[in-house]
Amino acid sequence: MPLTLFDRLWSDHLIADLDGGTGLLQVDRHVVHEVSSAEAFRKLERSGRAVASPQQTFATQDHILSTQVGRTDATFPGGTEFVRFLRRNCDRHGIRLYDVGDPQQGIVHVMAAELGLALPGSTVVCGDSHTATLGAFGALAWGVGTSEVEHVLATQTLAQVKPLPLQIRVEGRLARHVVPKDVILGILKHFGVTAGVGHAIEYRGSTIAALPMEGRMTICNMSIELGARFGFVAPDATTFDYLHDRAYAPRGAAWDAALAHWRTLRSDDDAAFARTLDLDVSALKPQITWGTTPGDVIDIDEPVPALASLPEHRHDAYADAIAYMGLTPGQRLEGTSVDVVFIGSCTNSRLSDLRAAATLARGRTVAPGVRALVVPGSTAVRRAAEREGLDAVFRAAGFEWREAGCSMCLAINDDVVPPGARCVSTSNRNFEGRQGPGARTHLASPLTAVACAVAGRIADPSRLG
Amino acid sequence: MEPLVTVTSVVAPLLRDNVDTDAIIPAAYMRSLATDPATGLFARWRYRPDGSPVPGFVLNTLPFRSAQILIAGENFGCGSSRENAVWALRGFGIRCVIARGFSDIFRENAYKNGLLPIALPALRHARLATAATRCALRVTIDVAARHIALPSGETVPFDLDARRQARLLSGADEIAETLAAHATIERFRAAHAARAPWLYAVEATDATAHPQQT
């Protein structure tokens, strides 16, 4: 029977079929951060259980840890107990921790990729909904809650309802100034925020195949915004090149054996998907959100949609979103003044994102009155960017240059957008209050973010030349 | 986990779509291990910036202040995987959320904490939503029977697989059950390690030496 890649990954990790369409799955890599793991460790110890497989468990500090330069555990007082509790838990249970100050510390999904923790054909879980980022390697990677973190700590397995396979085929060459973030925002615009609920998404097509690993990660990252826990890309030469010589990638004969297996990891040509979505991106423009769900996306030069253009069941939510965002129906977003620009998060904080942003920022200046931050996704990204002089470009232009972490994505640490302020952000969620109470978020690419920072208004990066 | 057999309560209508977990509990209420998650439940809708209650918000009004059942719209619990969202609902006293649909992670987190997520098809959902909005609708949810009993005596069936139903009724510890399958798991791991030894021989080489690639 022809199989999808998802079927292969699932059956390769299936320990037992349980009732209700649920499988008990083997977990190959468990990545842990300071916030969602805390209660899991507490409960684990209260029940007198041990960590089943500490050598398959990896930890770092990212969510609540401050990204201020020169930070310590105590820079953001609210985070101190989480940071120290994770350190103590890793110490007690023999888990490798990439701690504050470690050259490999970073946002879970960014550092895990750099270390080669997510291998093709592996299963990876983390107590963070954006774990599908690592599906870019042809891994089955998904986000879990704290009870599931505890279950994985205790058993190195997880019971999971089997989702249906969904393929999203993306075709076409991207225009200049149009980047992977625009592709995933375009997918959200066309198919909506529930398209992936109950599904595992395989991203395919010529556009995806042409992308380097970091672009694939940006796309897989926002699978959860489509409602899907799982999103992945079949591994190919691009994947293997990236992984070769990574810290936790196999070497020598083990590499050869792994590679032979990895080359078999693809969907059969005649495999049946429960659903297929097609998108041609050859005419795609830079994308930006106007509202308060990640599906509220328009071309950057389009007006905010009018009420009449939306289906009736959206009308109440539309009025709330327009009011919250301080917009008027039909107005053009371009030209609307901006207070904050955030370049960072597990969606867009890798070296290629910073290189692209720096290309536009070079020789330009952040507009007066705009606070603009660049927050690298990992300490390794930060150091690599500094070796290339990108930090100097950003600083000269008036951007803050930060330590690695989640920063302004989620308003849990000391980086919060003030009430009523308008922020163009390269992160993944524009929910009400996501970046702080009353904060107004517009999701966009790093290029659009730089264009907005420089203009002090929402601006199209393709007009910057 | 506290078992859930039946719950009888007024149904609080919160008929919005895409109620995300940042709305259910803002991150600001996750900054201490000592914070009671229930204090952050729907904080931005429930409280004014000065901390006083928003009078019109459903859970601030009688008789919904003690509601154990909530009815919402589509895609409830989307966004962040934070289990604090479920802890906040449970801490407030909610045992069941009825919606058009749920995010996959929220649904799983809910079951793990004895909170029953009931997804209803459009017509059945609309009837209940209308009734709950019109007056204080009191219903009984029966997990064993897999139905919602209305005051009229009529019952509305809902889907719930046998495995989750049994766990809700018993409150059994899922981790203990998995650990009891130790032999099966070890057998699997031995076979898996033979097929894919690189996933088990975990040893890092010098990570910092690697040049950055994109």
Interface residues (C-beta under 8 A of the other chain):
Chain A: D12 H13 I15 A16 L18 D19 G20 G21 T22 L24 Q26 D28 V35 S36 A38 E39 R42 S47 R49 Q55 Q56 I64 G78 G79 E81 F82 F85 R96 P103 Q104 E114 L115 L119 G121 S122 G127 D128 S129 G143 V144 G145 T146 S147 E148 E150 H151 A154 T155 Q156 T157 A159 V161 P163 V193 T194 V197 G198 P212 M213 E214 I224 G227 A228 R229 D241 Y242 D245 R246 A247 Y248 P250 R251 A254 W255 A257 A258 H261 T293 H313 R314 D316 A317 R350 L351 S352 R355 A380 V381 A384 L410 A411 I412 P419 R429 F431 E432 G433 R434 P437
Chain B: R16 D17 N18 D20 D22 A23 P26 A27 A28 M30 R31 S32 L33 R44 P49 E74 N75 C78 G79 S80 S81 R82 E83 V86 G101 S103 D104 I105 E108 N109 K112 N113 D161 A162 R163 R164 E174 I175 T178 L179 A181 T184 I185 F188 R189 H192 R195 A196 P197 W198 L199 Y200 A201 V202 E203 A204 T205 D206 A207 T208 H210 Q212 Q213 T214
